[in-house]
């Protein structure tokens, strides 16, 4: 059972990271625009940008990463993905703001660290909750 989980998860993780790359670009571009040009607070600019990235990555992950696990209702999967991703957003924000405020790290570097920590959470939680086999997703 553990071997099957590792094999299945290991096969999906690179695809999840590829899709996450689109989300990271969305987060970076959005944060830079909202923080530097619109002059929003960093936490607000990155929060809005991360939410936008969630909206970009859900359909891509649904179509590519977990294409064989689309059992259950689409609305329920989408809401589960959003819930998991909002926890990831909070993780990302905590790492970002801690690194900037306490370690004086440049905010885009801190955003990479926050995104990396959140990506681990998002992948594990989405693998087990959002895209679980159709008997669990209904």
Buried (B, 14 or more C-beta within 10 A) or exposed (E): EEEEEEEEBEEBBEBBEEBBEBBBEBBBEBBBBBBEEEEBEBEBBBBBBBBBBBEBBBEBBBEEBBEEBEBBEEEEBBEBBBBBBBEBBBBBBEBBBBBBEEEEBEBBEBBBBBBEBBBEBBBEBBBEBBBBEEEEBE
